[in-house]
Amino acid sequence: MLDYKEYQIELDGCHNFRDLGGFPGTDGATCYEVAYRADALGELSERDVTCMKDLGISTVIDLRTPEERSAVPDVIASDADFDYITLSLMNQSAADLEDITQLSTLTELYIDLLENQPAGFKKIGQIILNAPGGVVFHCTAGKDRTGVTAALLLGLAGVDRRLIVDSYAKSAELMREKFRRMQPPGLPKSEAMDLVAARLLGSEPEYMEKTLDYLERYFKSARQYFLEAGLSAGETEDLKERLVRGV
């Protein structure tokens, strides 16, 4: 049995908003109110925004493309109480439905992120390290770009890969209703399209298992990945300390 206490924040307009605290690691459990993962923040209610402020969140990192941000702007983008940072982890063509359907599994997308976005992951680490309060990072569904980011951070904190995979796999269930609304109304109904939808909208454990296999094979660890991405040894250790100690 996997024993950890991941905290989901219940919001009106966000379905996959979770605190990365509560995961046991090699040097202690990850600290609450340091880093959060989420799906898009374009439907937040006033109560949701107040909740984020009450949690001590100071910074939001939007990992979506400019086109995604334009289509569904974050509610808090112009709120002076938040430092809103845009940091796209993929170009628009990679985010297009037609392009993604060519992938055999989402693992290919995740490996592509690891290979081609080290500067982005380095920047995320530096933002979390230097933010005055909690940091939320999010994409559209909160499972792909966000899921890889969460996996790297939890891996750096010494969290067992079984817990990282289990946390990743929760997204599909949490996003089920929102995924249903996100599907284009004119999408043809067929067995092939059902397979495409399952591939795009799922968060099968094997997707993250294979991604972590790749990470370990080519980078040895999340710590080494951050180092090769450009974080200094001191920054990498300090980021781990912040995730685990909250300081």
C-alpha positions in Angstrom: 0.0 0.0 0.0 1.3 3.5 -0.9 1.3 5.7 2.1 1.3 9.4 1.5 -1.1 12.4 2.0 -1.4 14.4 -1.1 -3.6 17.4 -0.6 -6.1 18.3 -3.2 -7.4 21.9 -2.9 -11.1 21.9 -3.8 -11.8 24.9 -6.0 -14.9 25.9 -8.0 -13.1 26.4 -11.3 -10.0 24.2 -11.2 -10.2 20.4 -10.9 -6.6 19.3 -10.6 -5.1 21.7 -8.1 -2.8 19.8 -5.7 -0.2 20.6 -3.1 3.2 18.8 -3.7 3.5 18.5 0.1 3.0 15.3 2.0 5.2 12.9 0.0 7.7 10.9 2.1 11.2 11.3 0.8 14.7 10.2 1.7 15.3 13.3 3.9 11.8 13.8 5.2 8.3 14.5 3.7 7.9 17.3 1.2 6.6 20.5 2.7 3.1 21.8 2.2 2.4 25.3 0.8 5.7 25.5 -1.3 4.7 24.1 -4.7 1.4 23.4 -6.3 0.3 21.8 -9.5 -2.9 22.7 -11.4 -4.9 22.7 -14.6 -5.8 25.9 -16.3 -6.9 28.8 -14.1 -9.3 30.4 -16.5 -12.5 29.6 -14.7 -11.6 30.5 -11.1 -14.3 32.0 -9.0 -13.7 34.9 -6.6 -13.7 32.3 -3.8 -11.0 30.4 -5.6 -8.8 33.4 -5.9 -9.3 34.3 -2.2 -8.4 30.7 -1.4 -5.1 30.9 -3.3 -4.2 34.1 -1.5 -5.1 32.5 1.9 -2.7 29.6 1.0 0.1 32.1 0.7 0.6 31.6 -3.0 2.6 34.5 -4.5 3.6 33.2 -7.9 1.9 31.5 -10.8 3.8 29.8 -13.7 1.7 29.4 -16.8 3.3 26.6 -18.9 0.9 26.9 -21.8 1.6 28.3 -25.3 0.6 31.9 -26.2 -2.3 30.5 -28.2 -3.6 28.5 -25.2 -3.3 31.5 -23.0 -5.1 33.7 -25.4 -8.0 31.2 -25.8 -8.4 30.8 -22.0 -6.6 33.6 -20.1 -5.8 32.9 -16.4 -8.1 34.8 -14.1 -5.2 35.9 -12.0 -3.0 37.1 -14.9 -3.7 40.8 -14.1 -4.1 40.4 -10.3 -1.4 42.5 -8.6 -1.2 40.1 -5.7 0.4 37.4 -7.9 3.6 37.3 -9.8 2.2 35.8 -13.1 5.0 34.3 -15.2 4.5 32.8 -18.7 6.9 30.0 -19.5 5.8 27.8 -22.5 7.2 24.3 -22.4 6.2 23.5 -25.9 5.7 25.2 -29.2 2.2 25.5 -30.6 2.6 22.8 -33.2 3.5 20.3 -30.4 0.3 21.4 -28.6 -1.9 20.9 -31.6 -4.4 18.1 -31.4 -3.4 16.8 -34.9 0.2 16.7 -34.0 -0.3 14.9 -30.6 -2.5 12.2 -32.2 0.6 11.1 -34.1 2.2 10.0 -30.9 2.0 6.3 -30.0 1.8 7.2 -26.3 2.1 10.3 -24.2 5.5 9.0 -23.0 6.9 10.3 -26.3 5.7 13.8 -25.5 7.2 13.6 -22.0 10.6 12.4 -23.2 10.5 15.2 -25.8 10.0 17.7 -22.9 12.9 16.3 -21.0 15.2 16.4 -24.0 14.2 19.8 -25.4 13.1 22.0 -22.4 15.9 21.8 -19.9 16.1 25.7 -19.8 12.4 25.8 -18.9 12.7 23.3 -16.1 15.8 25.1 -14.8 13.7 28.4 -14.8 10.9 26.7 -12.9 13.4 25.5 -10.3 14.8 29.0 -9.9 11.4 30.5 -9.6 10.3 28.1 -6.8 13.6 28.6 -5.1 13.4 32.4 -5.0 9.6 33.0 -4.7 8.5 34.8 -1.5 5.5 32.4 -1.1 4.0 29.3 -2.7 4.3 28.7 -6.4 1.6 27.2 -8.7 2.7 25.8 -12.0 0.1 24.7 -14.5 -0.7 23.9 -18.1 -4.2 23.1 -19.6 -5.0 19.8 -18.1 -2.4 19.7 -15.3 -1.1 16.3 -16.3 1.4 16.4 -19.1 3.7 19.5 -18.9 2.6 19.9 -15.3 3.0 16.1 -14.6 6.6 16.0 -15.9 7.5 19.1 -13.9 6.0 17.6 -10.7 7.9 14.4 -11.3 11.2 16.2 -11.5 10.5 18.2 -8.4 9.3 15.2 -6.4 12.3 13.2 -7.7 14.7 15.9 -6.6 13.0 15.8 -3.1 13.8 12.1 -2.9 10.2 10.8 -3.3 9.9 7.2 -4.3 9.0 6.7 -8.0 6.0 4.6 -7.1 4.4 7.6 -5.4 5.4 9.9 -8.3 3.6 7.5 -10.7 0.6 7.1 -8.4 0.2 10.9 -8.2 0.5 11.3 -11.9 -2.2 8.7 -12.5 -4.7 10.6 -10.5 -5.1 13.3 -13.1 -7.4 11.5 -15.5 -10.0 10.8 -12.8 -9.8 14.4 -11.4 -10.2 15.8 -14.9 -12.8 13.5 -16.2 -15.7 16.0 -16.3 -13.5 18.8 -17.6 -12.1 16.5 -20.3 -15.6 15.7 -21.4 -16.4 19.4 -21.9 -13.1 20.0 -23.6 -13.7 17.6 -26.5 -14.8 19.4 -29.7 -18.6 18.9 -30.2 -18.0 17.9 -33.9 -15.5 15.2 -33.1 -16.5 12.0 -35.1 -17.5 9.1 -33.0 -15.5 6.0 -33.9 -13.3 3.4 -32.3 -10.2 5.1 -33.6 -11.3 8.5 -32.1 -12.0 6.7 -28.8 -8.5 5.4 -28.8 -7.1 8.9 -29.6 -9.1 10.4 -26.8 -7.9 7.8 -24.4 -4.3 8.4 -25.4 -4.6 12.2 -25.1 -6.7 12.5 -22.0 -5.4 9.5 -20.0 -2.7 9.4 -17.4 -1.9 5.7 -17.4 0.8 4.8 -14.9 3.0 3.2 -17.6 3.3 6.6 -19.3 5.1 8.0 -16.3 6.9 4.7 -15.5 8.6 4.8 -18.9 9.4 8.5 -18.6 11.1 7.9 -15.3 13.0 4.9 -16.9 14.2 7.3 -19.5 15.2 9.9 -17.0 17.2 7.3 -14.9 18.8 5.8 -18.0 20.1 9.1 -19.5 20.3 11.4 -16.5 20.6 9.0 -13.6 18.4 11.2 -11.4 16.2 14.3 -11.2 19.1 16.0 -9.3 21.5 15.3 -12.2 18.9 16.5 -14.7 18.6 19.8 -12.9 22.4 20.1 -12.8 22.7 19.4 -16.5 19.9 21.9 -17.2 22.1 24.6 -15.6 21.2 24.8 -12.0 24.3 25.1 -9.9 25.0 22.5 -7.2 24.1 25.0 -4.6 20.8 26.0 -6.2 19.9 22.4 -6.7 20.5 21.6 -3.0 18.7 24.7 -1.9 15.7 23.8 -4.1 15.6 20.4 -2.6 15.7 22.0 0.9 12.9 24.3 0.0 10.7 21.5 -1.2 11.4 19.4 1.9 11.9 21.9 4.7 9.9 24.8 3.4 12.7 27.3 4.0 
